[in-house]
Amino acid sequence: MTGYRKTFTAALALGIAACAPAYGDTKPAVSASSFATAVAAVDRPEEARKLDENRKPAEVLAFLGLEPGMTAADLLTGEGYWAEIIGHAVGTQGKVIAYQPAQFYTDDDAKTAWAALEARSPQVSESRYPFDVFAPAANSLDFAIISLSYHDIYWESERYKIPMTDPDAYLRGLYAGMKPGGIIGVIDHVGEGTDTRMIVDKYHRIDPAVVRADFERAGFRLVAESDMLANPTDNHEISVFDPSIRGKTDRFLMKFVKPG
């Protein structure tokens, strides 16, 4: 058992005890059933539905406290899995900004797929930006999620034209973009060790302690953690793209808020 796993239960208990909903201490917890309609939307692509079992979107969004009417961000959105579900969940009074690095999903098929997603879920709009220059509008976001992608802020790739990025600068931009009390959910593949760029380059994983330290250094407050996406059989020392573990990695889930 890793050091992270040994301390997880205690940290989870403390995090939940310290957790106060972003919009007032008296608000009841959100039920996963509240998101059933969003996840079950008939127009979601079959390829996205296949990911639901392992990603547990209804349970994750309930844990994080997404609410109708929020302005939400799906950070490093990729194919827009979370953006589409959140778009259904926030309703007609809310909106979702799907932040997409300009280097990714530039071919015609990807553009066609995004146009189809936005047509299905008009609350969603894609926002392109250079990978290493992230600057959402100040105090504009109630909610943000970054799923299986925060580690990429430590990634550098000549092939994909990804320059070395400063995680602190990225999080300063995110902090400025969140409203006071805004919620940030972080999901990523568990890695071990503090040589983060090496771990990311070799395994596409990140140590949860590094993530917590990064966000807290930026001014965010960790209010809760969950092991709902954990897989204790994952040994953390193979790439997340290895066929033996792909789609089934050990994942951590953290909930941060911007104080205010």
Residue pairs with C-beta under 8 A, 6 or more apart in sequence:
1 232
2 190
2 192
2 236
4 190
4 192
4 207
4 208
4 209
4 252
5 232
8 225
8 227
11 225
12 224
12 225
12 226
12 227
15 222
15 223
15 224
15 225
15 255
16 224
18 223
18 224
19 223
19 224
19 255
20 223
21 27
21 29
21 65
22 65
22 142
22 181
22 182
22 183
22 257
23 67
23 181
29 62
29 65
30 61
30 62
30 65
30 66
30 67
31 62
32 58
32 59
32 61
32 62
33 58
34 58
34 62
34 89
35 57
35 58
35 61
35 62
35 66
35 85
35 89
36 58
37 88
38 57
38 58
38 61
38 85
38 86
38 88
38 89
39 52
39 57
39 58
39 85
41 84
41 85
41 88
41 120
43 120
44 84
44 85
44 120
48 79
48 81
48 84
51 81
51 247
54 229
54 247
54 248
55 81
55 147
55 229
56 228
56 229
57 82
57 85
59 228
60 185
60 187
60 228
60 229
60 253
61 85
61 86
61 89
63 185
63 224
63 226
63 228
63 253
63 255
64 143
64 145
64 183
64 185
64 255
65 143
65 183
65 255
66 72
66 86
66 89
66 90
66 143
66 183
67 90
67 142
67 143
68 89
68 90
68 91
68 93
68 94
69 90
69 91
69 93
69 94
70 90
70 94
70 142
70 143
71 90
71 94
71 95
71 96
71 97
71 140
71 141
71 142
71 143
72 86
72 90
72 94
72 95
72 96
72 97
72 141
72 142
72 143
72 144
72 145
73 96
73 97
73 98
73 99
73 136
73 141
73 143
73 144
73 145
73 177
74 80
74 82
74 83
74 86
74 96
74 97
74 98
74 99
74 144
74 145
74 147
75 99
75 144
75 145
75 146
75 149
75 174
76 99
76 100
76 101
76 146
76 149
76 150
76 152
77 83
77 98
77 99
77 100
77 126
78 100
78 104
78 105
78 149
79 105
79 110
79 113
80 98
80 114
80 117
80 124
80 126
81 147
82 145
82 147
83 96
83 98
83 117
83 121
83 124
84 117
84 120
84 121
84 124
86 96
86 124
86 143
86 145
87 95
87 96
87 121
87 122
87 123
87 124
88 121
88 123
90 96
90 123
91 123
92 123
94 123
95 123
95 124
95 125
96 121
96 123
96 124
96 125
97 125
97 127
97 136
97 141
98 124
98 125
98 126
98 127
99 127
99 129
99 134
99 136
100 126
100 127
100 128
100 129
101 128
101 129
101 130
101 131
101 162
102 128
102 129
102 130
102 131
103 130
103 131
103 160
103 161
103 162
104 160
105 111
105 114
114 126
117 124
118 124
118 125
118 126
129 135
131 161
131 162
131 163
131 165
132 162
132 163
132 164
132 165
132 166
132 169
134 169
134 170
134 173
134 174
135 173
135 176
135 177
136 173
136 174
136 176
136 177
137 177
138 176
138 177
139 176
139 177
139 178
139 179
139 180
140 177
140 179
141 177
141 178
141 179
141 182
142 179
142 182
142 183
143 182
143 183
143 184
143 185
144 174
144 177
144 178
144 182
144 183
144 184
144 185
145 184
145 185
145 186
145 187
146 184
146 185
146 186
146 187
146 188
147 185
147 187
147 188
148 187
148 188
148 189
148 251
149 188
150 186
150 188
150 206
150 211
151 188
151 189
151 191
151 196
151 200
151 204
151 205
151 206
152 162
152 200
152 204
153 165
153 167
153 170
154 165
154 167
154 196
154 197
154 200
154 206
155 162
155 165
155 197
155 200
155 201
155 204
156 162
156 163
156 164
156 165
156 197
156 201
167 214
168 214
168 217
168 218
171 214
171 215
171 217
171 218
171 220
172 218
174 184
174 218
175 218
175 219
175 220
175 258
178 184
178 258
179 258
179 260
180 258
180 259
180 260
181 257
181 258
181 259
181 260
182 257
182 258
182 260
183 255
183 256
183 257
184 215
184 220
184 255
184 256
184 257
184 258
185 253
185 254
185 255
185 256
186 211
186 215
186 252
186 253
186 254
186 256
187 229
187 251
187 252
187 253
188 205
188 206
188 208
188 211
188 251
188 252
189 203
189 204
189 205
189 206
189 240
189 249
189 250
189 251
190 205
190 206
190 207
190 208
190 230
190 234
190 236
190 249
190 250
190 251
190 252
191 199
191 200
191 203
191 205
191 206
191 207
191 236
192 199
192 205
192 207
192 236
192 237
193 199
193 207
194 207
194 209
194 210
196 206
196 207
196 210
199 205
199 206
199 207
200 206
202 239
203 236
203 237
203 238
203 239
203 240
204 239
204 240
204 241
205 236
205 240
205 249
208 252
208 254
211 252
211 254
212 222
212 254
215 222
215 254
215 256
216 222
219 258
219 259
220 256
220 257
220 258
221 256
221 257
221 258
221 259
222 254
222 255
222 256
223 255
223 256
223 257
224 254
224 255
225 252
225 253
225 254
225 255
226 253
226 255
227 252
227 253
228 253
229 250
229 251
229 252
229 253
230 250
230 251
230 252
231 248
231 249
231 250
231 251
232 250
233 250
234 245
234 248
234 249
234 250
236 250
238 244
238 245
240 246
240 249
